[in-house]
Amino acid sequence: MTFHDAQDALDDVRRRREQAHAEHVRYGLSWPYLLAGALLVLAAFASYDLPNPWGGAVLFPSLLLAAGTIAAYLRKAPVRMPLTHRGALYGVAAGLGLVGLFRLFSDVAGAVGVPVPHVVAAAAVCGAGVLIAHKWGATVVARQQRGRDESESR
């Protein structure tokens, strides 16, 4: 095996890893999963406006939706990637950012006098989150596709 053969093999491994990552992002941030996730977050955040016994009643349907979404995702996923430390940190950071943004929006909506500030804030956060996540996923997939096209043209 020559140096060029080894380099070509390493380049192929890198290209396949990038393809797997792009497919993982494309599938995970597809519209059905984004909307299911937004519905879960909306239900959790909006339940703060419900009277005391009903706020907890939202938990069971939310858990069912989460379990169904996870089962469907794992059953149909074309690529399965393990959770890395970096991915876990990004997830925690995104979750904390969502909660912080929700708190800020709900405080502003409450100060303005909106009758259901948590519902309005949750809808705003979920709508913006879905649009940003979809755009980010499309950017990641397009960047990987562009990189693949450039490497094939050499």
GIQUI-V906293 format. One record per residue. N is the residue number from 1. RES is the residue in three letters. SS is DSSP state (H for helix, E for strand, - for the rest). PSI is psi in radians with two decimals (999 if undefined). Layout:
N,RES,SS,PSI
N,RES,SS,PSI
This chain:
1,MET,-,2.27
2,THR,-,2.99
3,PHE,H,-0.70
4,HIS,H,-0.62
5,ASP,H,-0.77
6,ALA,H,-0.73
7,GLN,H,-0.70
8,ASP,H,-0.69
9,ALA,H,-0.76
10,LEU,H,-0.69
11,ASP,H,-0.66
12,ASP,H,-0.71
13,VAL,H,-0.77
14,ARG,H,-0.74
15,ARG,H,-0.71
16,ARG,H,-0.65
17,ARG,H,-0.73
18,GLU,H,-0.67
19,GLN,H,-0.77
20,ALA,H,-0.72
21,HIS,H,-0.77
22,ALA,H,-0.71
23,GLU,H,-0.67
24,HIS,H,-0.78
25,VAL,H,-0.78
26,ARG,H,-0.78
27,TYR,H,-0.76
28,GLY,H,-0.49
29,LEU,-,0.51
30,SER,-,2.83
31,TRP,H,-0.77
32,PRO,H,-0.73
33,TYR,H,-0.59
34,LEU,H,-0.76
35,LEU,H,-0.66
36,ALA,H,-0.73
37,GLY,H,-0.71
38,ALA,H,-0.67
39,LEU,H,-0.69
40,LEU,H,-0.81
41,VAL,H,-0.72
42,LEU,H,-0.79
43,ALA,H,-0.73
44,ALA,H,-0.81
45,PHE,H,-0.69
46,ALA,H,-0.36
47,SER,H,-0.22
48,TYR,H,-0.44
49,ASP,H,-0.16
50,LEU,-,2.65
51,PRO,-,2.88
52,ASN,H,-0.92
53,PRO,H,-0.41
54,TRP,H,-0.41
55,GLY,H,-0.72
56,GLY,H,-0.41
57,ALA,H,-0.35
58,VAL,H,-0.37
59,LEU,H,-0.80
60,PHE,H,-0.87
61,PRO,H,-0.58
62,SER,H,-0.73
63,LEU,H,-0.66
64,LEU,H,-0.77
65,LEU,H,-0.73
66,ALA,H,-0.79
67,ALA,H,-0.73
68,GLY,H,-0.72
69,THR,H,-0.77
70,ILE,H,-0.75
71,ALA,H,-0.76
72,ALA,H,-0.71
73,TYR,H,-0.84
74,LEU,H,-0.56
75,ARG,H,-0.64
76,LYS,H,-0.06
77,ALA,-,2.20
78,PRO,-,-0.43
79,VAL,-,2.31
80,ARG,-,2.18
81,MET,-,2.44
82,PRO,-,2.67
83,LEU,-,2.17
84,THR,-,2.95
85,HIS,H,-0.72
86,ARG,H,-0.76
87,GLY,H,-0.69
88,ALA,H,-0.73
89,LEU,H,-0.70
90,TYR,H,-0.72
91,GLY,H,-0.76
92,VAL,H,-0.76
93,ALA,H,-0.74
94,ALA,H,-0.72
95,GLY,H,-0.77
96,LEU,H,-0.65
97,GLY,H,-0.72
98,LEU,H,-0.80
99,VAL,H,-0.75
100,GLY,H,-0.76
101,LEU,H,-0.70
102,PHE,H,-0.79
103,ARG,H,-0.75
104,LEU,H,-0.86
105,PHE,H,-0.72
106,SER,H,-0.61
107,ASP,H,-0.73
108,VAL,H,-0.78
109,ALA,H,-0.65
110,GLY,H,-0.66
111,ALA,H,-0.57
112,VAL,H,-0.44
113,GLY,-,0.37
114,VAL,-,2.32
115,PRO,-,-0.64
116,VAL,-,1.37
117,PRO,H,-0.57
118,HIS,H,-0.62
119,VAL,H,-0.78
120,VAL,H,-0.79
121,ALA,H,-0.73
122,ALA,H,-0.73
123,ALA,H,-0.72
124,ALA,H,-0.78
125,VAL,H,-0.77
126,CYS,H,-0.74
127,GLY,H,-0.84
128,ALA,H,-0.70
129,GLY,H,-0.74
130,VAL,H,-0.80
131,LEU,H,-0.75
132,ILE,H,-0.77
133,ALA,H,-0.70
134,HIS,H,-0.76
135,LYS,H,-0.74
136,TRP,H,-0.77
137,GLY,H,-0.73
138,ALA,H,-0.63
139,THR,H,-0.75
140,VAL,H,-0.80
141,VAL,H,-0.72
142,ALA,H,-0.69
143,ARG,H,-0.72
144,GLN,H,-0.71
145,GLN,H,-0.72
146,ARG,H,-0.72
147,GLY,H,-0.65
148,ARG,H,-0.71
149,ASP,H,-0.69
150,GLU,H,-0.65
151,SER,H,-0.51
152,GLU,H,-0.40
153,SER,-,-0.15
154,ARG,-,999
